[in-house]
């Protein structure tokens, strides 16, 4: 990844994995999809993350 701010937010998000957030693989997959799609805004990234969450199924 070439955007330091994007990388910093990704690192912060992955830190929530131990508190019931997305796991590291989900974060990295969503980040890769965001970069492939050229997601540029917070709203687009939120929509992409929700899509990934819905496709992952229920968490227990």
PQR file of N, CA, C, O and H, with PARSE charges and radii, in Angstrom:
ATOM      1  N   UNK A   1       0.846  -1.171   0.000 -0.4000 1.5000
ATOM      2  CA  UNK A   1       0.000   0.000   0.000 -0.0000 2.0000
ATOM      3  C   UNK A   1       0.893   1.236   0.000  0.5500 1.7000
ATOM      4  O   UNK A   1       1.942   1.275   0.644 -0.5500 1.4000
ATOM      5  N   UNK A   2       0.456   2.211  -0.721 -0.4000 1.5000
ATOM      6  CA  UNK A   2       1.300   3.387  -0.883 -0.0000 2.0000
ATOM      7  C   UNK A   2       0.794   4.609  -0.134  0.5500 1.7000
ATOM      8  O   UNK A   2       1.495   5.618  -0.056 -0.5500 1.4000
ATOM      9  H   UNK A   2      -0.396   2.180  -1.244  0.4000 1.0000
ATOM     10  N   UNK A   3      -0.388   4.537   0.408 -0.4000 1.5000
ATOM     11  CA  UNK A   3      -0.958   5.689   1.106 -0.0000 2.0000
ATOM     12  C   UNK A   3      -0.731   5.513   2.614  0.5500 1.7000
ATOM     13  O   UNK A   3      -1.347   4.644   3.230 -0.5500 1.4000
ATOM     14  H   UNK A   3      -0.958   3.717   0.345  0.4000 1.0000
ATOM     15  N   UNK A   4       0.146   6.328   3.215 -0.4000 1.5000
ATOM     16  CA  UNK A   4       0.453   6.154   4.642 -0.0000 2.0000
ATOM     17  C   UNK A   4      -0.766   6.336   5.550  0.5500 1.7000
ATOM     18  O   UNK A   4      -0.879   5.655   6.569 -0.5500 1.4000
ATOM     19  H   UNK A   4       0.647   7.034   2.715  0.4000 1.0000
ATOM     20  N   UNK A   5      -1.670   7.236   5.198 -0.4000 1.5000
ATOM     21  CA  UNK A   5      -2.857   7.444   6.020 -0.0000 2.0000
ATOM     22  C   UNK A   5      -3.776   6.221   5.951  0.5500 1.7000
ATOM     23  O   UNK A   5      -4.315   5.780   6.966 -0.5500 1.4000
ATOM     24  H   UNK A   5      -1.578   7.790   4.370  0.4000 1.0000
ATOM     25  N   UNK A   6      -3.946   5.684   4.750 -0.4000 1.5000
ATOM     26  CA  UNK A   6      -4.757   4.474   4.574 -0.0000 2.0000
ATOM     27  C   UNK A   6      -4.153   3.337   5.392  0.5500 1.7000
ATOM     28  O   UNK A   6      -4.870   2.613   6.081 -0.5500 1.4000
ATOM     29  H   UNK A   6      -3.508   6.043   3.926  0.4000 1.0000
ATOM     30  N   UNK A   7      -2.833   3.184   5.315 -0.4000 1.5000
ATOM     31  CA  UNK A   7      -2.136   2.131   6.063 -0.0000 2.0000
ATOM     32  C   UNK A   7      -2.307   2.319   7.568  0.5500 1.7000
ATOM     33  O   UNK A   7      -2.496   1.343   8.295 -0.5500 1.4000
ATOM     34  H   UNK A   7      -2.250   3.773   4.755  0.4000 1.0000
ATOM     35  N   UNK A   8      -2.244   3.543   8.032 -0.4000 1.5000
ATOM     36  CA  UNK A   8      -2.401   3.818   9.469 -0.0000 2.0000
ATOM     37  C   UNK A   8      -3.803   3.453   9.944  0.5500 1.7000
ATOM     38  O   UNK A   8      -3.965   2.879  11.021 -0.5500 1.4000
ATOM     39  H   UNK A   8      -2.090   4.335   7.442  0.4000 1.0000
ATOM     40  N   UNK A   9      -4.803   3.779   9.154 -0.4000 1.5000
ATOM     41  CA  UNK A   9      -6.174   3.435   9.535 -0.0000 2.0000
ATOM     42  C   UNK A   9      -6.395   1.918   9.479  0.5500 1.7000
ATOM     43  O   UNK A   9      -7.118   1.356  10.302 -0.5500 1.4000
ATOM     44  H   UNK A   9      -4.672   4.244   8.279  0.4000 1.0000
ATOM     45  N   UNK A  10      -5.773   1.276   8.512 -0.4000 1.5000
ATOM     46  CA  UNK A  10      -5.859  -0.187   8.438 -0.0000 2.0000
ATOM     47  C   UNK A  10      -5.240  -0.823   9.681  0.5500 1.7000
ATOM     48  O   UNK A  10      -5.818  -1.738  10.266 -0.5500 1.4000
ATOM     49  H   UNK A  10      -5.186   1.732   7.844  0.4000 1.0000
ATOM     50  N   UNK A  11      -4.071  -0.341  10.080 -0.4000 1.5000
ATOM     51  CA  UNK A  11      -3.419  -0.872  11.287 -0.0000 2.0000
ATOM     52  C   UNK A  11      -4.301  -0.674  12.514  0.5500 1.7000
ATOM     53  O   UNK A  11      -4.425  -1.572  13.347 -0.5500 1.4000
ATOM     54  H   UNK A  11      -3.601   0.402   9.604  0.4000 1.0000
ATOM     55  N   UNK A  12      -4.908   0.490  12.621 -0.4000 1.5000
ATOM     56  CA  UNK A  12      -5.777   0.779  13.766 -0.0000 2.0000
ATOM     57  C   UNK A  12      -6.980  -0.161  13.764  0.5500 1.7000
ATOM     58  O   UNK A  12      -7.367  -0.686  14.808 -0.5500 1.4000
ATOM     59  H   UNK A  12      -4.808   1.220  11.944  0.4000 1.0000
ATOM     60  N   UNK A  13      -7.565  -0.367  12.592 -0.4000 1.5000
ATOM     61  CA  UNK A  13      -8.733  -1.244  12.481 -0.0000 2.0000
ATOM     62  C   UNK A  13      -8.385  -2.678  12.838  0.5500 1.7000
ATOM     63  O   UNK A  13      -9.164  -3.354  13.511 -0.5500 1.4000
ATOM     64  H   UNK A  13      -7.251   0.059  11.744  0.4000 1.0000
ATOM     65  N   UNK A  14      -7.231  -3.150  12.399 -0.4000 1.5000
ATOM     66  CA  UNK A  14      -6.824  -4.516  12.721 -0.0000 2.0000
ATOM     67  C   UNK A  14      -6.611  -4.687  14.219  0.5500 1.7000
ATOM     68  O   UNK A  14      -6.738  -5.796  14.738 -0.5500 1.4000
ATOM     69  H   UNK A  14      -6.599  -2.601  11.853  0.4000 1.0000
ATOM     70  N   UNK A  15      -6.293  -3.620  14.910 -0.4000 1.5000
ATOM     71  CA  UNK A  15      -6.112  -3.684  16.350 -0.0000 2.0000
ATOM     72  C   UNK A  15      -7.389  -3.998  17.110  0.5500 1.7000
ATOM     73  O   UNK A  15      -7.340  -4.426  18.263 -0.5500 1.4000
ATOM     74  H   UNK A  15      -6.190  -2.719  14.488  0.4000 1.0000
ATOM     75  N   UNK A  16      -8.526  -3.788  16.472 -0.4000 1.5000
ATOM     76  CA  UNK A  16      -9.810  -4.085  17.109 -0.0000 2.0000
ATOM     77  C   UNK A  16     -10.193  -5.563  17.027  0.5500 1.7000
ATOM     78  O   UNK A  16     -11.201  -5.972  17.603 -0.5500 1.4000
ATOM     79  H   UNK A  16      -8.566  -3.440  15.536  0.4000 1.0000
ATOM     80  N   UNK A  17      -9.404  -6.359  16.321 -0.4000 1.5000
ATOM     81  CA  UNK A  17      -9.732  -7.777  16.130 -0.0000 2.0000
ATOM     82  C   UNK A  17      -9.902  -8.505  17.463  0.5500 1.7000
ATOM     83  O   UNK A  17     -10.800  -9.336  17.597 -0.5500 1.4000
ATOM     84  H   UNK A  17      -8.585  -6.026  15.852  0.4000 1.0000
ATOM     85  N   UNK A  18      -9.070  -8.211  18.434 -0.4000 1.5000
ATOM     86  CA  UNK A  18      -9.159  -8.907  19.721 -0.0000 2.0000
ATOM     87  C   UNK A  18     -10.361  -8.469  20.548  0.5500 1.7000
ATOM     88  O   UNK A  18     -10.680  -9.087  21.564 -0.5500 1.4000
ATOM     89  H   UNK A  18      -8.341  -7.536  18.325  0.4000 1.0000
ATOM     90  N   UNK A  19     -11.020  -7.411  20.117 -0.4000 1.5000
ATOM     91  CA  UNK A  19     -12.196  -6.898  20.844 -0.0000 2.0000
ATOM     92  C   UNK A  19     -13.494  -7.172  20.092  0.5500 1.7000
ATOM     93  O   UNK A  19     -14.504  -6.512  20.336 -0.5500 1.4000
ATOM     94  H   UNK A  19     -10.761  -6.908  19.292  0.4000 1.0000
ATOM     95  N   UNK A  20     -13.471  -8.151  19.172 -0.4000 1.5000
ATOM     96  CA  UNK A  20     -14.676  -8.531  18.452 -0.0000 2.0000
ATOM     97  C   UNK A  20     -14.834  -7.851  17.108  0.5500 1.7000
ATOM     98  O   UNK A  20     -15.861  -8.009  16.448 -0.5500 1.4000
ATOM     99  H   UNK A  20     -12.650  -8.687  18.974  0.4000 1.0000
ATOM    100  N   UNK A  21     -13.827  -7.095  16.695 -0.4000 1.5000
ATOM    101  CA  UNK A  21     -13.877  -6.457  15.372 -0.0000 2.0000
ATOM    102  C   UNK A  21     -13.539  -7.468  14.296  0.5500 1.7000
ATOM    103  O   UNK A  21     -13.385  -8.660  14.562 -0.5500 1.4000
ATOM    104  H   UNK A  21     -12.992  -6.966  17.231  0.4000 1.0000
ATOM    105  N   UNK A  22     -13.428  -6.973  13.085 -0.4000 1.5000
ATOM    106  CA  UNK A  22     -13.051  -7.844  11.977 -0.0000 2.0000
ATOM    107  C   UNK A  22     -11.669  -8.433  12.242  0.5500 1.7000
ATOM    108  O   UNK A  22     -10.813  -7.782  12.841 -0.5500 1.4000
ATOM    109  H   UNK A  22     -13.553  -6.005  12.869  0.4000 1.0000
ATOM    110  N   UNK A  23     -11.460  -9.673  11.790 -0.4000 1.5000
ATOM    111  CA  UNK A  23     -10.133 -10.241  11.990 -0.0000 2.0000
ATOM    112  C   UNK A  23      -9.166  -9.670  10.958  0.5500 1.7000
ATOM    113  O   UNK A  23      -9.577  -8.983  10.023 -0.5500 1.4000
ATOM    114  H   UNK A  23     -12.156 -10.202  11.304  0.4000 1.0000
ATOM    115  N   UNK A  24      -7.905  -9.955  11.131 -0.4000 1.5000
ATOM    116  CA  UNK A  24      -6.863  -9.361  10.297 -0.0000 2.0000
ATOM    117  C   UNK A  24      -7.064  -9.705   8.827  0.5500 1.7000
ATOM    118  O   UNK A  24      -6.886  -8.847   7.963 -0.5500 1.4000
ATOM    119  H   UNK A  24      -7.571 -10.513  11.890  0.4000 1.0000
ATOM    120  N   UNK A  25      -7.433 -10.948   8.533 -0.4000 1.5000
ATOM    121  CA  UNK A  25      -7.649 -11.354   7.140 -0.0000 2.0000
ATOM    122  C   UNK A  25      -8.795 -10.561   6.512  0.5500 1.7000
ATOM    123  O   UNK A  25      -8.700 -10.146   5.357 -0.5500 1.4000
ATOM    124  H   UNK A  25      -7.577 -11.645   9.234  0.4000 1.0000
ATOM    125  N   UNK A  26      -9.874 -10.350   7.261 -0.4000 1.5000
ATOM    126  CA  UNK A  26     -11.000  -9.562   6.747 -0.0000 2.0000
ATOM    127  C   UNK A  26     -10.568  -8.126   6.462  0.5500 1.7000
ATOM    128  O   UNK A  26     -10.948  -7.546   5.445 -0.5500 1.4000
ATOM    129  H   UNK A  26      -9.951 -10.687   8.199  0.4000 1.0000
ATOM    130  N   UNK A  27      -9.778  -7.563   7.359 -0.4000 1.5000
ATOM    131  CA  UNK A  27      -9.295  -6.191   7.163 -0.0000 2.0000
ATOM    132  C   UNK A  27      -8.440  -6.089   5.917  0.5500 1.7000
ATOM    133  O   UNK A  27      -8.621  -5.185   5.102 -0.5500 1.4000
ATOM    134  H   UNK A  27      -9.469  -8.034   8.185  0.4000 1.0000
ATOM    135  N   UNK A  28      -7.506  -7.019   5.771 -0.4000 1.5000
ATOM    136  CA  UNK A  28      -6.610  -6.976   4.618 -0.0000 2.0000
ATOM    137  C   UNK A  28      -7.365  -7.221   3.314  0.5500 1.7000
ATOM    138  O   UNK A  28      -7.075  -6.580   2.304 -0.5500 1.4000
ATOM    139  H   UNK A  28      -7.359  -7.753   6.434  0.4000 1.0000
ATOM    140  N   UNK A  29      -8.323  -8.136   3.323 -0.4000 1.5000
ATOM    141  CA  UNK A  29      -9.116  -8.411   2.122 -0.0000 2.0000
ATOM    142  C   UNK A  29      -9.929  -7.193   1.723  0.5500 1.7000
ATOM    143  O   UNK A  29      -9.974  -6.829   0.548 -0.5500 1.4000
ATOM    144  H   UNK A  29      -8.558  -8.657   4.144  0.4000 1.0000
ATOM    145  N   UNK A  30     -10.569  -6.566   2.692 -0.4000 1.5000
ATOM    146  CA  UNK A  30     -11.372  -5.376   2.405 -0.0000 2.0000
ATOM    147  C   UNK A  30     -10.488  -4.232   1.918  0.5500 1.7000
ATOM    148  O   UNK A  30     -10.866  -3.501   1.003 -0.5500 1.4000
ATOM    149  H   UNK A  30     -10.532  -6.862   3.646  0.4000 1.0000
ATOM    150  N   UNK A  31      -9.315  -4.075   2.524 -0.4000 1.5000
ATOM    151  CA  UNK A  31      -8.394  -3.020   2.091 -0.0000 2.0000
ATOM    152  C   UNK A  31      -7.932  -3.253   0.657  0.5500 1.7000
ATOM    153  O   UNK A  31      -7.842  -2.314  -0.134 -0.5500 1.4000
ATOM    154  H   UNK A  31      -9.008  -4.669   3.267  0.4000 1.0000
ATOM    155  N   UNK A  32      -7.641  -4.502   0.330 -0.4000 1.5000
ATOM    156  CA  UNK A  32      -7.225  -4.822  -1.040 -0.0000 2.0000
ATOM    157  C   UNK A  32      -8.354  -4.535  -2.024  0.5500 1.7000
ATOM    158  O   UNK A  32      -8.119  -3.982  -3.098 -0.5500 1.4000
ATOM    159  H   UNK A  32      -7.714  -5.265   0.972  0.4000 1.0000
ATOM    160  N   UNK A  33      -9.578  -4.912  -1.658 -0.4000 1.5000
ATOM    161  CA  UNK A  33     -10.726  -4.626  -2.523 -0.0000 2.0000
ATOM    162  C   UNK A  33     -10.929  -3.131  -2.684  0.5500 1.7000
ATOM    163  O   UNK A  33     -11.268  -2.660  -3.769 -0.5500 1.4000
ATOM    164  H   UNK A  33      -9.768  -5.362  -0.785  0.4000 1.0000
ATOM    165  N   UNK A  34     -10.726  -2.390  -1.617 -0.4000 1.5000
ATOM    166  CA  UNK A  34     -10.889  -0.936  -1.673 -0.0000 2.0000
ATOM    167  C   UNK A  34      -9.888  -0.327  -2.647  0.5500 1.7000
ATOM    168  O   UNK A  34     -10.235   0.565  -3.421 -0.5500 1.4000
ATOM    169  H   UNK A  34     -10.450  -2.773  -0.735  0.4000 1.0000
ATOM    170  N   UNK A  35      -8.678  -0.795  -2.611 -0.4000 1.5000
ATOM    171  CA  UNK A  35      -7.664  -0.256  -3.508 -0.0000 2.0000
ATOM    172  C   UNK A  35      -7.919  -0.674  -4.947  0.5500 1.7000
ATOM    173  O   UNK A  35      -7.705   0.118  -5.865 -0.5500 1.4000
ATOM    174  H   UNK A  35      -8.396  -1.519  -1.982  0.4000 1.0000
ATOM    175  N   UNK A  36      -8.374  -1.907  -5.162 -0.4000 1.5000
ATOM    176  CA  UNK A  36      -8.695  -2.370  -6.510 -0.0000 2.0000
ATOM    177  C   UNK A  36      -9.827  -1.554  -7.113  0.5500 1.7000
ATOM    178  O   UNK A  36      -9.799  -1.223  -8.299 -0.5500 1.4000
ATOM    179  H   UNK A  36      -8.548  -2.551  -4.417  0.4000 1.0000
ATOM    180  N   UNK A  37     -10.821  -1.232  -6.296 -0.4000 1.5000
ATOM    181  CA  UNK A  37     -11.998  -0.496  -6.762 -0.0000 2.0000
ATOM    182  C   UNK A  37     -11.750   1.008  -6.827  0.5500 1.7000
ATOM    183  O   UNK A  37     -12.561   1.752  -7.377 -0.5500 1.4000
ATOM    184  H   UNK A  37     -10.844  -1.501  -5.333  0.4000 1.0000
ATOM    185  N   UNK A  38     -10.645   1.445  -6.274 -0.4000 1.5000
ATOM    186  CA  UNK A  38     -10.374   2.875  -6.252 -0.0000 2.0000
ATOM    187  C   UNK A  38     -11.264   3.620  -5.277  0.5500 1.7000
ATOM    188  O   UNK A  38     -11.626   4.774  -5.506 -0.5500 1.4000
ATOM    189  H   UNK A  38      -9.985   0.840  -5.828  0.4000 1.0000
ATOM    190  N   UNK A  39     -11.611   2.955  -4.191 -0.4000 1.5000
ATOM    191  CA  UNK A  39     -12.465   3.585  -3.191 -0.0000 2.0000
ATOM    192  C   UNK A  39     -11.722   4.785  -2.613  0.5500 1.7000
ATOM    193  O   UNK A  39     -10.600   4.662  -2.124 -0.5500 1.4000
ATOM    194  H   UNK A  39     -11.317   2.017  -4.005  0.4000 1.0000
ATOM    195  N   UNK A  40     -12.363   5.935  -2.679 -0.4000 1.5000
ATOM    196  CA  UNK A  40     -11.685   7.137  -2.235 -0.0000 2.0000
ATOM    197  C   UNK A  40     -12.305   7.825  -1.044  0.5500 1.7000
ATOM    198  O   UNK A  40     -11.633   8.594  -0.356 -0.5500 1.4000
ATOM    199  H   UNK A  40     -13.275   6.035  -3.076  0.4000 1.0000
ATOM    200  N   UNK A  41     -13.577   7.565  -0.784 -0.4000 1.5000
ATOM    201  CA  UNK A  41     -14.213   8.282   0.318 -0.0000 2.0000
ATOM    202  C   UNK A  41     -14.559   7.338   1.462  0.5500 1.7000
ATOM    203  O   UNK A  41     -14.667   6.124   1.286 -0.5500 1.4000
ATOM    204  H   UNK A  41     -14.123   6.941  -1.342  0.4000 1.0000
ATOM    205  N   UNK A  42     -14.724   7.920   2.608 -0.4000 1.5000
ATOM    206  CA  UNK A  42     -15.103   7.148   3.795 -0.0000 2.0000
ATOM    207  C   UNK A  42     -16.424   6.431   3.576  0.5500 1.7000
ATOM    208  O   UNK A  42     -16.600   5.298   4.025 -0.5500 1.4000
ATOM    209  H   UNK A  42     -14.637   8.906   2.751  0.4000 1.0000
ATOM    210  N   UNK A  43     -17.355   7.085   2.888 -0.4000 1.5000
ATOM    211  CA  UNK A  43     -18.673   6.485   2.660 -0.0000 2.0000
ATOM    212  C   UNK A  43     -18.583   5.270   1.737  0.5500 1.7000
ATOM    213  O   UNK A  43     -19.265   4.268   1.954 -0.5500 1.4000
ATOM    214  H   UNK A  43     -17.212   8.005   2.523  0.4000 1.0000
ATOM    215  N   UNK A  44     -17.747   5.363   0.715 -0.4000 1.5000
ATOM    216  CA  UNK A  44     -17.560   4.220  -0.178 -0.0000 2.0000
ATOM    217  C   UNK A  44     -16.898   3.061   0.551  0.5500 1.7000
ATOM    218  O   UNK A  44     -17.274   1.904   0.361 -0.5500 1.4000
ATOM    219  H   UNK A  44     -17.194   6.176   0.538  0.4000 1.0000
ATOM    220  N   UNK A  45     -15.921   3.370   1.379 -0.4000 1.5000
ATOM    221  CA  UNK A  45     -15.229   2.322   2.127 -0.0000 2.0000
ATOM    222  C   UNK A  45     -16.155   1.669   3.144  0.5500 1.7000
ATOM    223  O   UNK A  45     -16.089   0.457   3.353 -0.5500 1.4000
ATOM    224  H   UNK A  45     -15.616   4.310   1.533  0.4000 1.0000
ATOM    225  N   UNK A  46     -17.017   2.458   3.778 -0.4000 1.5000
ATOM    226  CA  UNK A  46     -17.985   1.914   4.728 -0.0000 2.0000
ATOM    227  C   UNK A  46     -18.939   0.958   4.018  0.5500 1.7000
ATOM    228  O   UNK A  46     -19.246  -0.114   4.539 -0.5500 1.4000
ATOM    229  H   UNK A  46     -17.071   3.442   3.608  0.4000 1.0000
ATOM    230  N   UNK A  47     -19.404   1.339   2.841 -0.4000 1.5000
ATOM    231  CA  UNK A  47     -20.301   0.473   2.063 -0.0000 2.0000
ATOM    232  C   UNK A  47     -19.589  -0.821   1.671  0.5500 1.7000
ATOM    233  O   UNK A  47     -20.180  -1.899   1.729 -0.5500 1.4000
ATOM    234  H   UNK A  47     -19.154   2.210   2.417  0.4000 1.0000
ATOM    235  N   UNK A  48     -18.330  -0.716   1.277 -0.4000 1.5000
ATOM    236  CA  UNK A  48     -17.560  -1.901   0.915 -0.0000 2.0000
ATOM    237  C   UNK A  48     -17.370  -2.815   2.116  0.5500 1.7000
ATOM    238  O   UNK A  48     -17.494  -4.034   1.994 -0.5500 1.4000
ATOM    239  H   UNK A  48     -17.850   0.160   1.231  0.4000 1.0000
ATOM    240  N   UNK A  49     -17.071  -2.238   3.276 -0.4000 1.5000
ATOM    241  CA  UNK A  49     -16.887  -3.036   4.496 -0.0000 2.0000
ATOM    242  C   UNK A  49     -18.181  -3.724   4.903  0.5500 1.7000
ATOM    243  O   UNK A  49     -18.160  -4.881   5.324 -0.5500 1.4000
ATOM    244  H   UNK A  49     -16.970  -1.248   3.375  0.4000 1.0000
ATOM    245  N   UNK A  50     -19.301  -3.030   4.784 -0.4000 1.5000
ATOM    246  CA  UNK A  50     -20.590  -3.654   5.117 -0.0000 2.0000
ATOM    247  C   UNK A  50     -20.894  -4.806   4.173  0.5500 1.7000
ATOM    248  O   UNK A  50     -21.425  -5.834   4.593 -0.5500 1.4000
ATOM    249  H   UNK A  50     -19.318  -2.090   4.442  0.4000 1.0000
ATOM    250  N   UNK A  51     -20.562  -4.639   2.907 -0.4000 1.5000
ATOM    251  CA  UNK A  51     -20.758  -5.705   1.935 -0.0000 2.0000
ATOM    252  C   UNK A  51     -19.925  -6.928   2.308  0.5500 1.7000
ATOM    253  O   UNK A  51     -20.408  -8.059   2.245 -0.5500 1.4000
ATOM    254  H   UNK A  51     -20.131  -3.804   2.565  0.4000 1.0000
ATOM    255  N   UNK A  52     -18.673  -6.695   2.695 -0.4000 1.5000
ATOM    256  CA  UNK A  52     -17.794  -7.796   3.110 -0.0000 2.0000
ATOM    257  C   UNK A  52     -18.333  -8.467   4.361  0.5500 1.7000
ATOM    258  O   UNK A  52     -18.279  -9.690   4.487 -0.5500 1.4000
ATOM    259  H   UNK A  52     -18.280  -5.777   2.746  0.4000 1.0000
ATOM    260  N   UNK A  53     -18.848  -7.674   5.282 -0.4000 1.5000
ATOM    261  CA  UNK A  53     -19.392  -8.216   6.529 -0.0000 2.0000
ATOM    262  C   UNK A  53     -20.609  -9.091   6.245  0.5500 1.7000
ATOM    263  O   UNK A  53     -20.762 -10.158   6.839 -0.5500 1.4000
ATOM    264  H   UNK A  53     -18.892  -6.681   5.180  0.4000 1.0000
ATOM    265  N   UNK A  54     -21.468  -8.645   5.347 -0.4000 1.5000
ATOM    266  CA  UNK A  54     -22.674  -9.418   5.031 -0.0000 2.0000
ATOM    267  C   UNK A  54     -22.313 -10.729   4.326  0.5500 1.7000
ATOM    268  O   UNK A  54     -22.963 -11.750   4.554 -0.5500 1.4000
ATOM    269  H   UNK A  54     -21.344  -7.777   4.864  0.4000 1.0000
ATOM    270  N   UNK A  55     -21.301 -10.710   3.487 -0.4000 1.5000
ATOM    271  CA  UNK A  55     -20.924 -11.924   2.783 -0.0000 2.0000
ATOM    272  C   UNK A  55     -20.199 -12.913   3.697  0.5500 1.7000
ATOM    273  O   UNK A  55     -20.122 -14.101   3.385 -0.5500 1.4000
ATOM    274  H   UNK A  55     -20.773  -9.881   3.302  0.4000 1.0000
ATOM    275  N   UNK A  56     -19.669 -12.431   4.817 -0.4000 1.5000
ATOM    276  CA  UNK A  56     -18.950 -13.304   5.746 -0.0000 2.0000
ATOM    277  C   UNK A  56     -19.907 -14.152   6.579  0.5500 1.7000
ATOM    278  O   UNK A  56     -19.509 -15.194   7.100 -0.5500 1.4000
ATOM    279  H   UNK A  56     -19.732 -11.465   5.070  0.4000 1.0000
ATOM    280  N   UNK A  57     -21.138 -13.731   6.711 -0.4000 1.5000
ATOM    281  CA  UNK A  57     -22.100 -14.482   7.498 -0.0000 2.0000
ATOM    282  C   UNK A  57     -22.065 -14.096   8.972  0.5500 1.7000
ATOM    283  O   UNK A  57     -21.330 -13.190   9.367 -0.5500 1.4000
ATOM    284  H   UNK A  57     -21.462 -12.884   6.288  0.4000 1.0000
ATOM    285  N   UNK A  58     -22.865 -14.789   9.784 -0.4000 1.5000
ATOM    286  CA  UNK A  58     -22.947 -14.434  11.213 -0.0000 2.0000
ATOM    287  C   UNK A  58     -21.672 -14.775  11.958  0.5500 1.7000
ATOM    288  O   UNK A  58     -20.967 -15.729  11.628 -0.5500 1.4000
ATOM    289  H   UNK A  58     -23.462 -15.524   9.464  0.4000 1.0000
ATOM    290  N   UNK A  59     -21.394 -13.966  12.973 -0.4000 1.5000
ATOM    291  CA  UNK A  59     -20.234 -14.216  13.847 -0.0000 2.0000
ATOM    292  C   UNK A  59     -20.764 -14.721  15.187  0.5500 1.7000
ATOM    293  O   UNK A  59     -21.733 -14.187  15.727 -0.5500 1.4000
ATOM    294  H   UNK A  59     -21.966 -13.191  13.241  0.4000 1.0000
ATOM    295  N   UNK A  60     -20.128 -15.731  15.701 -0.4000 1.5000
ATOM    296  CA  UNK A  60     -20.544 -16.285  16.991 -0.0000 2.0000
ATOM    297  C   UNK A  60     -19.469 -16.110  18.005  0.5500 1.7000
ATOM    298  O   UNK A  60     -19.634 -16.515  19.156 -0.5500 1.4000
ATOM    299  H   UNK A  60     -19.341 -16.165  15.262  0.4000 1.0000
TER
END
